[in-house]
Amino acid sequence: MAAVVTTFPAGSFTRAGRAPTPPEGRDKRYAAGKALRRRVLRERHGEWAPAPNRPDPVELVIRSSKGRIPELIPIRHGRMKVSPFCFYRGAANIMVADLATTPISGLHAQLCGDAHLMNFGGFATPERNLILDINDFDETLPGPWEWDLKRLSTSFVLAARSNGFSAADQREAALTCVRSYREHMAECADMSALEIWYALLSLSDTLASTHDKAARGRLKKQVAKAQARSVAEHHFPKMAKAGGGRYVIKDVPPLIYHHPHIAATRETLEHGMTRYRESLSAGRRTLLDRDQVMDFALKVVGVGSVGTLCAAVLMMAADNDWLFLQIKEAGPSVLETYVGKSAYINRGQRVVVGQHLMQGASDVFLTYRKFKN
């Protein structure tokens, strides 16, 4: 398939054009990549100017509020106003609209769609090992590989600027980000598909690669504190309390509380939990069936997701045997306007499949289900 080396209008990136079959063998793939670089010089990726018909960014923010819980929209806007970086976190649709006018090489991958540095973090694998990985897949969809890298490197510039770093430091942060990507991709090129699939970035790897003594010391303390802390003893008293003869989720507005929207949709949520159980494997259902649903509460997360339905579910089998689950609404990806509709009709399936493809280790209870009939 011929490489796509120019920009394209919204909706013109057809499903059939997403993933050209790579040549067999590392040397052939390397040569094909070099050929694409000659057609799309690296310098061209540094060029950008507003298109004559560029959408109004403010209008895009307003448009992205459609379908959100009305009372939460001001919270989203308030969080975006804190700094340019916070605005950037909530404006993935603006970024992709601008990226769609930039050159692309024609190589495509499963994109996060919202790859900024705050969407990376540490968490435990099902085997309880601590790793670093990406943790937000609301916008995931196949698309031009450059877009995730450009959004990620730009986020380092804006985060550095918001924290008072010099222009030279901002530039170095972006260059370090891209350099690390290039070096790790070169390493992956010599690995088998299964080796790449099982590759994880452990916290010990991160410590080993942190050369600044002070930064390494801070990270060691944070890891030791997290490992020594009992999850049950730490989280449960903060998030739940006894009430009406049973435990309920504590109200801590605006982060988590019993919003009227949750009360109005409780029956739908309970029905959805039944359907959710059916979507789990037999082993996972056996584990989940030990618990009963105690309570639902609205959970406000992030910046871009504020206003969409996100609920915390408290489930318990006994006073010391509890489980918190998160229900999160999946809407259309901001990428769809420019790369085409998802191959999956169920938007939750789009997110979960993308997460399994991109994340080194996913939660054992991760799945998707249509909650509404």
C-alpha angles and dihedrals in degrees: 000000000000115000118252105235103163135061122272137209123252113288095010097110100094125209091243091058098055105090120026112197108257119232115263117256131033095258093053092047090049091050091048090052092050089051091053090050090056089053094045108032117211090238090064090063088064093058122094136153128168111268115240089244096040110154116247105261092217090052089051091054091050091046091052090059091068112120095012124126101274097221091055097052093084089054090055092048091046091054091048091052094059094086142334088265092053089049089051091053091057097041107068089136091059092049094050091047088057094042090054089069094054128091118270129197097220096248111124135195142169101284129208087213091206103051104164125141095256089062089068123078149134125281140152123265120226085266088056095247116143115240139164118236146136113285110184123074104159092123100035116144136135112273147126108331092221094068097069093046093048092049091048096049091045089054090058090054093050094043091051091047092049089053094052100256120153124259088253091055091048090053092047091050091054093045092049090051093051093041091053090050092051094048094048092047088054089053092049090052089068094048130087121247092256092048090055092045092056097039113121133181105228124197089244088059089051092050091050092052094047105096098176105095095210093048091048090051092051092048092049091053092049092050093047091049092050093047094048095049119094107229093211094049093045106041106030098061089047096050105033141042138180114264135156094000094308141061121272135181115268118244110240103162135230092018100047129357146129099279117188088243089065092050090049093051099037094110090051091048092050090049089048091053089056090052090044090056090053091055093059125091117259092258093051091047090054090054094045094046091069088072135065125209109257105171148348127215135175113255121201111207136179123332109276093045097052110121096026116105111274118161135182116219121204113207125179141181095178139348091277097034111075141144133197118206128185124221113199128185116235117211131176115301117252086231094064094081089062107028101033136255122317117264087234120078091201107072092205089058089054090055097043095046090048091049093051090049095049107029120079094217126008131198116275091234095051112125140120133244137171105245097186124061 
